Amino acid sequence: MSTTVDLDRLLPGRVVTDPGIAAGYAVDASPQAVALTGDEFTVVRARSREDVVTTLRYAAERRVSVVPQGGRTSTTGSGEALPGAIVLSTATMTSVHIDPVERIAVVGPGVINADLKAVAAKHGLAYPPDPASASMCSIGGNIATNAGGLCCVKYGVTADYVRGLEVVLPGGEVMRTGRRTAKGVAGYDLTGLLVGSEGTLGVVTEAVLRLVPLGDPPLTVLAVFPDLAATVAGIEALRTQPHTPSLVELMDGPSIAAVQAYGDYGFPAHAGGVLLVQSDRPGHAGSDVQRYAELLSAAGATEVAVAEDRVEADLLLEGRRALNPGLKARGDHIIEDVCVPVGRLGELVAAVHEIGARHAVGTTCAGHAGDGNLHPCFFYDRHDPVSQQAAERAFDDLVRVAWDLGGTLTGEHGVGSLKVDWLAEELGTAEVNRQRAVKALFDPLGIMNPGRGIA
Amino acid sequence: MSTTVDLDRLLPGRVVTDPGIAAGYAVDASPQAVALTGDEFTVVRARSREDVVTTLRYAAERRVSVVPQGGRTSTTGSGEALPGAIVLSTATMTSVHIDPVERIAVVGPGVINADLKAVAAKHGLAYPPDPASASMCSIGGNIATNAGGLCCVKYGVTADYVRGLEVVLPGGEVMRTGRRTAKGVAGYDLTGLLVGSEGTLGVVTEAVLRLVPLGDPPLTVLAVFPDLAATVAGIEALRTQPHTPSLVELMDGPSIAAVQAYGDYGFPAHAGGVLLVQSDRPGHAGSDVQRYAELLSAAGATEVAVAEDRVEADLLLEGRRALNPGLKARGDHIIEDVCVPVGRLGELVAAVHEIGARHAVGTTCAGHAGDGNLHPCFFYDRHDPVSQQAAERAFDDLVRVAWDLGGTLTGEHGVGSLKVDWLAEELGTAEVNRQRAVKALFDPLGIMNPGRGIA
């Protein structure tokens, strides 16, 4: 491609000229991703803000689309290559500077979430946002999707930790938003606007992130239920106490089977549903998990175990984190990310299985039960169009159920290309038009990750 | 005014037709406010969203400016009447609905902050944002300024608690942003853009606010220091421990004198500086305040007292909250709201007194020491132009010091009219132009609170 030739001249050493290697940048972790070949797009591996500026300036001059890419763990297609586009990877921009007095981290977008956690921990600090893909996903991608994960029930989402950004806009202008101070309200909050914008407004080249004191290691309860109704009763029982557990994760039987088929993480066979529940309250975690255990037993758990040590607890959490690769190993599927008011979670869970049965598609149901944010999957065989259509109809039906329950089509994965056609139905035409106008302010040529997030 | 006549016909019973009563809506709590007479503007007391729609539709048709008004506690002039404008008060829109399962409050903009706290407490829940004016300021105003206050060091600011908004835009269109669910990332985050927009984009008619479990009653330490340098040493000593106190407030000697002249709140005479420090950690507050007391003594406090009971602690906090009226009683002044990185707080405090001495103006120095956000005042006599100019120069000098220390001109009060000429210098021309374009998307006629926040 001429784009590859041009950029290789402008950015020597940054452009992937071998189509075999470029092919490795074709897809993200979206189950429905279909890979372009490595000669259908151009890969720039930016090492610096200046590399990003050069790339975005070139892209605007030549009207070439740009797909920003981080750890490629998106499940909605927001990081997949587009034909003729520049895939702009910031994966190697991994600088981390911790300021323990201000309790901030100033990081490059390529830093892996778990690596930032590890560096912060050396200073007695924590970066809470915790997607299941923490060991693979980048902070830049976390910011692009406003990623959540396993901590949100107590600690919130990525947006709650971003104080300021350096962003390169289409055309190459460098914009700085937000602040390094604890508070600051000068001007409109454009930091929040950029967080969750799915690469459609610009490319993050640096982020100032708020850190918090490192908590005690959490204690973990595993509760096994005979069916999902009882599991939901367990979730509701946890809600009767005043404080918030630091983690409340749900997995149904088919989810557990997918995880255990991927590796033995210590989950029980033949469970209708399990809950993983944690407390990290200093001085209270021990009594908390005992109380959780009692509440969950009373709610109908047939087995309740407090993880005996850190190793056992970590293994269970690792199992939860292995769910997405486990599902991928099980087969082709579409993954949901609906979020409903927590009081309606039981209805959502019931709908997943009813819808799966109605369309005769395999389902799994798992997710962040404390937030009302579930990631059900509907399985199909890509060589069987009938099965694929059935899975798509099941997916559509579940989105409508989420809306009927007062929820949203995406709690944390984002809209991507997967749900872009749905957005106007959720937000309304007037609102989508307003959002298009916001996008046009930043990206008048419409070349930033086109067709993702908003179209 | 014809506007008054027109709107009285459109909104019978909502328009203040008596200029004497209208005059009560002329100013906010800005020390430099100069009152218009009640016949120079029109006051609409909206009772509903529809009243706001009617008012904003009329305003757009007639190109009349609109000043949204809540509890009129702004210190930056953002709520002062403008000549010929409609002052649109939402003070009587005070509905509150608490959903204890979702842990949200759905409120009208006129609800007083302290009233919301009291209602939430009945459900075992808390609304943390806590401006010193909590007993007078409205949630709509808190949202307009992204208000902070005494809790921020541990609990953050208003933006951290706003899940969604209903906003009437110029021309009368009703817009809904955000969500009622715990998480949700469909579309750009326009909720965050509206929070802190100082009434320049639209009028909030309903807010969905996140609540948290009600904590234990905090325990309070009062530490008295011989001078401000020792006081700063005390603040730094607190920072050596891992967890975050729930409140760290600084007052210098002249601030204490102003408070005690306003009422006896139990503060000591002849202190160089005092710190109020709280812990609300369940099960740890007692040991926390003992450790604070030891750290503060070691840092040079001449007197350290743990409040013996709730009454004594409440009286001290009430005294801190009485600071602004106490300063007003002391005399004419300009109030700062600079925020610097917490590690530079000592330099900022030193600069306040150096600048005051250099310009020979009276100063007070107080504020949210845990955040690096101070509210120093420079006093003058409005009948003495020389003294006023000196105070203005001192104010300007302190803004520059804050910038030199890596800070911002406003931590929480907002830009208002007071600092609008400074904004471009802090953000840069390109950024201010981008923000003007954002404003124009919402308010193409430029009639929403013109000259405040951004100009």
Interface residues (C-beta under 8 A of the other chain):
Chain A: D99 V101 E102 G124 T145 N146 G148 C152 V153 G156 V157 A159 D160 E173 M175 R176 R179 R180 T181 A182 K183 G184 V185 A186 G187 Y188 D189 L190 T191 G192 L193 V195 G196 S197 V212 P213 L214 R239 P242 H243 T244 R281 P282 G283 H284 C339 V340 P341 V342 G343 H368 G370 D371 G372 N373 G406 G407 T408 L409 T410 G411 E412 H413 G414 V415 K419 L423 E426 L427 A430 E431 V432 R434 Q435 A437 V438 K439 L441 G453 I454
Chain B: D99 V101 E102 G124 T145 N146 G148 C152 V153 G156 V157 A159 D160 E173 M175 R176 R179 R180 T181 A182 K183 G184 V185 A186 G187 Y188 D189 L190 T191 G192 L193 V195 G196 S197 V212 P213 L214 R239 P242 H243 T244 R281 P282 G283 H284 C339 V340 P341 V342 G343 H368 G370 D371 G372 N373 G406 G407 T408 L409 T410 G411 E412 H413 G414 V415 K419 L423 E426 L427 A430 E431 V432 R434 Q435 A437 V438 K439 L441 G453 I454
